[in-house]
Amino acid sequence: MRTLTKLDNDSRRARHELDQRIHGAAPLARHTVDSRGQRQAGSSSVHESAEKHVTGKALYIDDLKTPADALHVAMGLSPVAHGTLTHLDLEAVRTAPGVVDVITFHDVPGHTDIGPVFPGDPIFVEREISYSGQCLFAVAATSLSAARHAILLANVQIDKLPAQLDAVQAAAQQEFVRPSHTQQRGDWQATLEQAEHVLEGALFIGGQEHFYLEGQACVVIPSEDEGVMVHTSNQHPSETQKLVAEVLDIPFHAVTVEVRRMGGGLEARKPRHPPGPALLPSLHDAQARPRVFACPDMTTCAPLASATPFTTAIGWPSIHRE
Amino acid sequence: MATIEFLLNGTRQQCRVPPETSILTLLRDHLGATGTKEGCASGDCGACTVALKSSDPDQPPFLTVNACITPAHQLHGQHLVTVEGLSQGNSLHPAQRAMIDCHGSQCGFCTPGIVMSLFSLHTQQQRQPAPLTPERLEAALGGNLCRCTGYRPIRDAALTMHASDWQPPQWWDATLADSQDGDNSTQAFQEGPLFAQPSSLSELTALRRDLPNARLVAGATDLWLETTQRLAALDQLIDTTRVPELSMISSATFQGQEGWWVGAAVTYSRLAPLLATHFPAFAHLLHRLGSEQVRNRGTLGGNIANASPIGDTPPVLLALGAHLELASHAGTRCLPLQAFFIDYKKTALAADEVITRIFIPALEKSASLRVWKLSKRREDDISAVLGAFSYRLEDGKLSDVRIAFGGMAATPRRAPATEAALEGQRVGKQAFQAARQALQDEFEPMSDVRGSQQYRQLAAANLLERLYLSLSSPEQEVMLHAYAH
């Protein structure tokens, strides 16, 4: 068994070797074959999970064995992109077969804002709806099917407001998600003006709906001292820990988060935080049963993971020197 | 509720599940076999690909299907192979070995589905080796949406799956011979949930008479989305796939025309060889219809009965002048396909009727068929516009012109005014100019996510233009056949 000391020595030696290569006579890239003819760089290693991937043994969230008394959670989502929630009658949802609990904005014990970097992303709609698919309420039931069917029974009334869906138009009307931000270096205006040739153009990049083959999913298991163990398919476990603790109003140390692997998404699972892990534990249940959340259909999956559309105009000098 | 008895990777399973249970739900929730993944739950992504052993010598040994939209009850008596069954201890199947060696997995979620598609391809190669052309690879993998690992590693895996030292597992030839017949009763005395599997036409029509609210199911490639996506209750189902009369293809003469009767429950995959021989343009369309997983399940009768305005085969069948045979307990009747489509999703099928078979007339001498489908993706996508053109060309003159479009009206529809503008005319700018105008006047397509009204009008007119160009300079036809080179 490797000890920590050994590991340290190994890595120190490796770093030294690398340093020698970088500062040796030739560039690193040429050092691809060592004295024994062994390729060092440019040779491939097998993915550590490859064999598990191809045999179906790699476990994703929805594959985890959950306790028999686990509750399944589904979310009621806004059908409109912009509006005011005027009435939310969930009586029929509450009394639907298999339903154990229903929660809304007002049931959240701690923070209601789960914006990971900047504030402004409420875990549930309180009144103002600002995007299609925004979470209105959540249901915990004895099966996923029961939870999904119960969602359909909600009596939701929304005053629809005009939605700005065009990034160019929004920019013209000064409707920004975040304050404008400029990054600049040198006197680019003067450089452009003095350039002999200038090419200018606009590039429009539409918003992408990220659809990962593994939908948003998490499993939350209550642990001792009123803590929770969260298994989630999300790129930022420490952020999840922070948000879950804040939403539940419990200390950070009471929240443990495990991300074993993710089914797709990778880079794109980051920009917005799926509300699932944070809202699940908020569903109170006298027996403190574990909760499972998985989005099996595209209608509930897509809105939870979207990238904002943006447009960019680029002007650049093509400086032609005689 | 009926008991389903089937083989799962050689092991006998007996299950009792509600009618709307999919194979995927059965595997993951009831049998704890989580190697098969749920991606889209719509049959689009292929993450849940599994294989069904085929006893038809004209079909591949194992047919891939999307487990998420395949009814579990149709497993009765079948042999299901999943990703868990491919490896034996540490010995991996060549498809699995090749995917590892070629670095074909990244996050791995879609990988079991890709492995199953490659497994099916491998078994085909074992039975009858044939060149793995780009077209074949595209067809074999077209139903597996995710390629974020990269196309090349997965293609390399497909090209390097070597079979030399691999032996099929012992359970390969296991059968259910010693098992009891299931109690999948076809008697209509049942109230409540039912997945009836009639084995004759008379049983089928009797069920149809007695259970007017039950839904007919064959390949389920469209129907099943109603439960996975819209949570509709599919609790009374009548399976048409075990009725021999609905599964036959036979050559025949009907109303003086030579042709073929094709059973309504014949899958696209089973239809493919006939089309390849007699209607190459129709056969080519099949490559663009759904995916291998969908073509192994979807049926010609289902595509017609569904009556979607963007179904792929109805415009072609309209252009070919196909007829339908409908049956009820009282008897059978025939009608031309164009009389079948009445309005959006409304057909001439009575509540107690089923489509039994479709008559496809052979192309007469000097007759041709052209089919062009426009969609955003090449594989596994729905048409924005589909144009089908059949005509005779003799001495530069067009006759027997039949033109039909999908995506241009509330139903798949003939274009009579456009046809009239070309009938008896010489192939020339003038005739096609008139046809273009007629086409413009006789359709008013709608705008939706697949195309705006304007786009559809223009696209349909351009397909007509393409026909003109193909006819006026036959050596210059432009047709994209495959990407993966």
Boltz contact constraints between the chains, C-beta under 6 A:
constraints:
  - contact:
      token1: [A, 46]
      token2: [B, 100]
      max_distance: 6.0
  - contact:
      token1: [A, 47]
      token2: [B, 105]
      max_distance: 6.0
  - contact:
      token1: [A, 49]
      token2: [B, 108]
      max_distance: 6.0
  - contact:
      token1: [A, 50]
      token2: [B, 100]
      max_distance: 6.0
  - contact:
      token1: [A, 50]
      token2: [B, 105]
      max_distance: 6.0
  - contact:
      token1: [A, 53]
      token2: [B, 105]
      max_distance: 6.0
  - contact:
      token1: [A, 53]
      token2: [B, 108]
      max_distance: 6.0
  - contact:
      token1: [A, 53]
      token2: [B, 111]
      max_distance: 6.0
  - contact:
      token1: [A, 54]
      token2: [B, 96]
      max_distance: 6.0
  - contact:
      token1: [A, 54]
      token2: [B, 99]
      max_distance: 6.0
  - contact:
      token1: [A, 54]
      token2: [B, 100]
      max_distance: 6.0
  - contact:
      token1: [A, 54]
      token2: [B, 111]
      max_distance: 6.0
  - contact:
      token1: [A, 54]
      token2: [B, 115]
      max_distance: 6.0
  - contact:
      token1: [A, 55]
      token2: [B, 87]
      max_distance: 6.0
  - contact:
      token1: [A, 56]
      token2: [B, 35]
      max_distance: 6.0
  - contact:
      token1: [A, 56]
      token2: [B, 83]
      max_distance: 6.0
  - contact:
      token1: [A, 56]
      token2: [B, 84]
      max_distance: 6.0
  - contact:
      token1: [A, 56]
      token2: [B, 112]
      max_distance: 6.0
  - contact:
      token1: [A, 58]
      token2: [B, 108]
      max_distance: 6.0
  - contact:
      token1: [A, 63]
      token2: [B, 34]
      max_distance: 6.0
  - contact:
      token1: [A, 148]
      token2: [B, 231]
      max_distance: 6.0
  - contact:
      token1: [A, 149]
      token2: [B, 231]
      max_distance: 6.0
  - contact:
      token1: [A, 213]
      token2: [B, 39]
      max_distance: 6.0
  - contact:
      token1: [A, 213]
      token2: [B, 45]
      max_distance: 6.0
  - contact:
      token1: [A, 213]
      token2: [B, 47]
      max_distance: 6.0
  - contact:
      token1: [A, 213]
      token2: [B, 109]
      max_distance: 6.0
  - contact:
      token1: [A, 213]
      token2: [B, 110]
      max_distance: 6.0
  - contact:
      token1: [A, 213]
      token2: [B, 146]
      max_distance: 6.0
  - contact:
      token1: [A, 214]
      token2: [B, 109]
      max_distance: 6.0
  - contact:
      token1: [A, 263]
      token2: [B, 107]
      max_distance: 6.0
  - contact:
      token1: [A, 263]
      token2: [B, 109]
      max_distance: 6.0
  - contact:
      token1: [A, 264]
      token2: [B, 107]
      max_distance: 6.0
  - contact:
      token1: [A, 264]
      token2: [B, 109]
      max_distance: 6.0
  - contact:
      token1: [A, 296]
      token2: [B, 38]
      max_distance: 6.0
  - contact:
      token1: [A, 296]
      token2: [B, 41]
      max_distance: 6.0
  - contact:
      token1: [A, 297]
      token2: [B, 41]
      max_distance: 6.0
  - contact:
      token1: [A, 297]
      token2: [B, 229]
      max_distance: 6.0
